[in-house]
Amino acid sequence: MDLARMRRACEDFQWSVDDVDWDAPGHADRATAESLRGFLSDVVWVEYVAEPIFTAMADNVTDPDLQAIYRSFSADERRHADAELELMVRWGLLRRGEMPSPNVNIRTLHRQLSKHSAAIHPSVLVAVIPMLELLLDGALIRFLMEASDDPVLHSAFARINRDESRHLAVDFYVLETDAQQYSALGHARNIVSTVTNRHILWALFFGFIPYLGRARLNLEAMGLDYANVRRMLRRYVDLGDDNPAIARNPCYRAVRLYAAKLARGDFVLEDMLARLSDAVAKVGRPSRFFRST
């Protein structure tokens, strides 16, 4: 990949939330909007979680073009969240200036990663990010676009999808180059340094993992065909396995195992941690428990 060219593309294809006519005709009907309230709320917060992650990636790489690319990705995620908030306002799900309430796992994940993303080694992040972006772009956003024929939704998410395509191209490029940058021992050290950080462990076991279980239940209740999720998880595995350098990357192999587990529909751990999160939240002072700062 020509990183200088990709940097220019990231700069040239920036857009503004104001480019979308949020008052155009074609609103979703009330029942559809209400059915998508929880889904949109989660997507907004997922974008807010991604913003500091890309900022941390920019801070932890040395190539100036890649730094600029990751900073543009961070700006993309904030803009995506702002666009999704505008959509919720358009549909009457929020008042102007209001934020949706995050569930306990998203709140934990955002709190920890907004402060401690830099503790996750970039070689670990770059293995996780493409799996999540494939899920978001290939399954979740597609589901949202199929759920409503609101032309404003389609206009906004066409722009978001173009951004995500650039993200995925860079994700897999860096995942390949990382395999050549570190030895197997170096990768192992990067993984250990990440998973032994207490803030990252907290984000993992009380944020990320139970959130996936909660999201799966919510989406299935809304009618999402899990086959689409499974297809994107398999795509992550196939894209990695088809590239010999990525296939040798220990960080990719670790995430690959997890993606394959989810593709099989194995959510035992995720569901257990989601229930535990809910139980703890009902006990006294749950905010202190889930803060872990």
C-alpha positions as CSV (number, residue, x, y, z in Angstrom):
1,M,0.0,0.0,0.0
2,D,1.2,3.5,-0.8
3,L,0.6,5.2,2.6
4,A,1.1,8.7,1.2
5,R,-1.6,8.1,-1.4
6,M,-3.9,6.7,1.3
7,R,-3.3,9.7,3.5
8,R,-4.3,12.0,0.6
9,A,-7.5,9.9,0.1
10,C,-8.3,10.2,3.8
11,E,-7.9,14.0,3.5
12,D,-9.8,14.3,0.2
13,F,-12.8,12.2,1.2
14,Q,-13.5,13.9,4.5
15,W,-17.1,15.1,4.8
16,S,-19.2,17.0,7.3
17,V,-22.4,16.0,9.1
18,D,-23.8,19.3,7.7
19,D,-23.4,17.8,4.2
20,V,-26.5,15.7,4.9
21,D,-30.0,17.3,4.8
22,W,-31.4,16.0,8.0
23,D,-34.7,17.7,7.4
24,A,-35.3,16.1,4.1
25,P,-38.6,14.1,3.7
26,G,-38.8,10.4,4.2
27,H,-38.7,9.8,8.0
28,A,-38.9,6.2,9.3
29,D,-42.3,5.3,10.7
30,R,-42.5,5.6,14.5
31,A,-42.7,1.8,15.1
32,T,-39.5,1.2,13.1
33,A,-37.7,4.1,14.8
34,E,-38.6,2.8,18.2
35,S,-37.5,-0.7,17.4
36,L,-34.1,0.6,16.4
37,R,-33.6,2.9,19.4
38,G,-31.4,0.5,21.3
39,F,-29.4,-0.6,18.3
40,L,-28.7,3.0,17.3
41,S,-27.7,3.9,20.9
42,D,-25.2,1.1,20.9
43,V,-23.8,2.1,17.5
44,V,-23.3,5.7,18.7
45,W,-21.3,4.5,21.7
46,V,-19.3,2.0,19.7
47,E,-18.2,4.9,17.5
48,Y,-17.2,6.9,20.7
49,V,-15.2,3.9,21.9
50,A,-13.4,3.7,18.5
51,E,-12.3,7.3,18.6
52,P,-9.7,7.1,21.4
53,I,-8.5,3.7,20.0
54,F,-7.5,5.3,16.7
55,T,-6.0,8.2,18.6
56,A,-3.9,5.7,20.6
57,M,-2.9,4.0,17.3
58,A,-1.7,7.3,15.9
59,D,0.3,8.0,19.0
60,N,2.0,4.6,19.0
61,V,3.2,4.4,15.4
62,T,6.2,6.2,13.9
63,D,5.4,6.5,10.2
64,P,4.1,10.1,9.7
65,D,1.7,9.0,7.0
66,L,0.2,6.3,9.1
67,Q,0.0,8.7,12.1
68,A,-2.1,11.1,9.9
69,I,-4.2,8.3,8.6
70,Y,-5.1,7.1,12.1
71,R,-5.9,10.6,13.2
72,S,-8.2,10.9,10.3
73,F,-9.8,7.6,11.3
74,S,-10.3,9.0,14.8
75,A,-12.1,12.0,13.4
76,D,-14.1,9.7,11.2
77,E,-15.4,7.8,14.2
78,R,-16.5,11.0,16.0
79,R,-18.2,12.2,12.8
80,H,-20.0,8.8,12.5
81,A,-21.3,9.2,16.1
82,D,-22.5,12.7,15.4
83,A,-24.3,11.5,12.2
84,E,-26.0,8.7,14.1
85,L,-27.1,11.2,16.8
86,E,-28.5,13.4,14.1
87,L,-30.5,10.4,12.8
88,M,-31.9,9.7,16.2
89,V,-32.9,13.4,16.6
90,R,-34.5,13.2,13.1
91,W,-36.5,10.2,14.1
92,G,-37.6,11.7,17.4
93,L,-35.6,9.3,19.6
94,L,-33.5,12.1,21.2
95,R,-33.8,15.8,21.8
96,R,-31.1,18.0,20.3
97,G,-28.0,17.9,22.6
98,E,-29.2,14.7,24.4
99,M,-27.1,11.6,24.5
100,P,-28.5,8.0,24.5
101,S,-27.9,6.1,27.8
102,P,-25.1,3.4,27.4
103,N,-25.7,0.0,28.9
104,V,-23.3,-0.9,31.7
105,N,-20.8,-2.8,29.5
106,I,-20.5,0.0,26.9
107,R,-20.1,2.5,29.8
108,T,-17.3,0.4,31.2
109,L,-15.6,0.0,27.9
110,H,-15.8,3.6,27.0
111,R,-14.6,4.8,30.4
112,Q,-11.6,2.4,30.4
113,L,-10.5,2.9,26.7
114,S,-11.0,6.6,26.7
115,K,-8.3,6.8,29.3
116,H,-6.2,3.6,28.7
117,S,-6.2,2.8,25.0
118,A,-2.5,3.5,24.8
119,A,-1.9,0.5,27.1
120,I,-3.1,-1.8,24.3
121,H,-0.1,-2.6,22.1
122,P,-0.8,-1.5,18.4
123,S,-0.1,-5.0,17.2
124,V,-3.0,-6.3,19.3
125,L,-5.4,-3.5,18.4
126,V,-4.7,-4.0,14.7
127,A,-5.8,-7.6,15.0
128,V,-9.0,-6.8,16.8
129,I,-10.1,-3.7,14.8
130,P,-10.8,-5.3,11.4
131,M,-13.0,-8.0,13.0
132,L,-15.1,-5.4,14.6
133,E,-15.2,-3.1,11.6
134,L,-16.3,-6.0,9.4
135,L,-19.1,-6.8,11.8
136,L,-20.2,-3.1,12.0
137,D,-20.0,-2.5,8.2
138,G,-20.9,-5.8,6.8
139,A,-23.6,-6.9,9.2
140,L,-24.9,-4.3,11.6
141,I,-25.0,-1.2,9.3
142,R,-26.4,-3.4,6.5
143,F,-29.1,-4.5,8.8
144,L,-29.9,-0.9,9.7
145,M,-30.1,0.2,6.1
146,E,-32.4,-2.7,5.3
147,A,-34.7,-2.0,8.3
148,S,-35.6,1.5,7.0
149,D,-36.0,3.1,3.6
150,D,-35.4,6.6,5.0
151,P,-33.3,8.2,2.2
152,V,-31.4,10.4,4.7
153,L,-30.3,7.2,6.6
154,H,-29.1,5.8,3.3
155,S,-27.3,9.0,2.4
156,A,-25.5,9.2,5.7
157,F,-24.5,5.6,5.9
158,A,-23.2,5.5,2.3
159,R,-20.7,8.1,3.5
160,I,-19.9,6.1,6.6
161,N,-19.4,2.9,4.6
162,R,-16.9,4.7,2.4
163,D,-14.9,5.7,5.5
164,E,-15.1,2.1,6.8
165,S,-13.7,0.8,3.5
166,R,-10.6,2.9,3.9
167,H,-10.3,1.7,7.5
168,L,-10.4,-2.0,6.5
169,A,-7.8,-1.5,3.7
170,V,-5.4,0.0,6.2
171,D,-6.3,-2.5,8.9
172,F,-5.3,-5.5,6.9
173,Y,-2.2,-3.8,5.4
174,V,-0.9,-3.0,8.9
175,L,-1.8,-6.5,10.1
176,E,0.4,-7.9,7.4
177,T,3.3,-5.6,8.0
178,D,3.1,-6.2,11.8
179,A,3.8,-9.9,11.1
180,Q,7.1,-9.0,9.6
181,Q,8.0,-6.3,12.2
182,Y,7.9,-8.5,15.3
183,S,9.2,-12.0,16.1
184,A,7.0,-14.6,17.6
185,L,8.5,-13.7,21.0
186,G,7.9,-10.0,20.3
187,H,4.3,-10.7,19.5
188,A,3.9,-12.8,22.7
189,R,5.4,-9.9,24.7
190,N,3.0,-7.4,23.1
191,I,0.0,-9.7,24.0
192,V,1.1,-10.3,27.5
193,S,1.8,-6.6,28.2
194,T,-1.7,-5.8,27.0
195,V,-3.7,-8.5,28.9
196,T,-1.9,-8.0,32.2
197,N,-2.9,-4.4,32.4
198,R,-5.7,-4.2,35.0
199,H,-7.6,-1.5,33.1
200,I,-7.5,-3.5,29.9
201,L,-8.6,-6.6,31.7
202,W,-11.5,-4.6,33.2
203,A,-12.5,-3.3,29.8
204,L,-12.3,-6.8,28.4
205,F,-14.2,-8.8,31.0
206,F,-16.7,-6.2,32.1
207,G,-16.9,-4.2,28.8
208,F,-16.1,-5.9,25.5
209,I,-16.9,-9.5,26.0
210,P,-20.2,-9.1,27.8
211,Y,-21.2,-6.4,25.4
212,L,-20.9,-8.8,22.5
213,G,-23.3,-11.2,24.3
214,R,-25.7,-8.4,25.1
215,A,-25.6,-7.1,21.5
216,R,-26.2,-10.5,20.0
217,L,-29.4,-11.0,22.1
218,N,-30.7,-7.5,21.3
219,L,-30.1,-7.9,17.6
220,E,-31.6,-11.3,17.4
221,A,-34.7,-9.9,19.2
222,M,-34.9,-7.2,16.5
223,G,-34.8,-9.7,13.7
224,L,-31.1,-9.7,12.7
225,D,-30.2,-12.9,10.9
226,Y,-27.2,-14.2,12.7
227,A,-26.0,-15.8,9.5
228,N,-24.9,-12.3,8.4
229,V,-22.8,-11.9,11.5
230,R,-21.4,-15.4,11.0
231,R,-20.5,-14.5,7.4
232,M,-18.5,-11.4,8.5
233,L,-16.7,-13.4,11.2
234,R,-15.8,-16.0,8.6
235,R,-14.7,-13.2,6.2
236,Y,-12.3,-12.0,8.8
237,V,-10.9,-15.5,9.2
238,D,-10.7,-16.1,5.4
239,L,-9.0,-12.7,4.6
240,G,-6.4,-13.4,7.2
241,D,-5.8,-17.1,6.3
242,D,-5.5,-16.2,2.6
243,N,-2.5,-13.9,3.4
244,P,0.5,-16.0,4.5
245,A,2.1,-13.1,6.5
246,I,-1.2,-12.4,8.4
247,A,-1.8,-16.1,8.9
248,R,1.5,-16.3,10.8
249,N,0.8,-13.3,12.9
250,P,0.3,-14.5,16.5
251,C,-2.0,-11.6,17.4
252,Y,-4.2,-12.4,14.4
253,R,-4.2,-16.1,15.3
254,A,-5.4,-15.3,18.8
255,V,-8.3,-13.1,17.6
256,R,-9.0,-15.6,14.8
257,L,-9.7,-18.3,17.5
258,Y,-12.2,-15.9,19.2
259,A,-13.8,-14.9,15.9
260,A,-14.3,-18.6,15.0
261,K,-15.8,-19.2,18.4
262,L,-18.4,-16.5,17.9
263,A,-19.1,-17.7,14.3
264,R,-20.0,-21.1,15.8
265,G,-22.6,-19.2,18.0
266,D,-20.7,-20.0,21.2
267,F,-21.7,-17.1,23.5
268,V,-21.5,-19.0,26.9
269,L,-18.8,-16.7,28.3
270,E,-20.3,-13.6,26.8
271,D,-23.8,-14.3,28.2
272,M,-22.4,-15.3,31.6
273,L,-20.4,-12.0,31.9
274,A,-23.4,-10.0,30.7
275,R,-25.6,-11.5,33.5
276,L,-22.8,-10.9,36.0
277,S,-22.6,-7.3,34.9
278,D,-26.4,-6.9,35.4
279,A,-26.3,-8.5,38.8
280,V,-23.5,-6.3,40.0
281,A,-25.2,-3.2,38.6
282,K,-28.2,-4.0,40.9
283,V,-26.1,-4.2,44.0
284,G,-25.2,-1.1,45.9
285,R,-22.9,1.5,44.2
286,P,-22.5,-0.3,40.9
287,S,-20.9,2.8,39.4
288,R,-18.0,2.5,41.7
289,F,-17.6,-1.2,40.8
290,F,-17.6,-0.5,37.1
291,R,-15.4,2.5,37.3
292,S,-12.1,0.7,38.3
293,T,-10.0,3.8,37.6
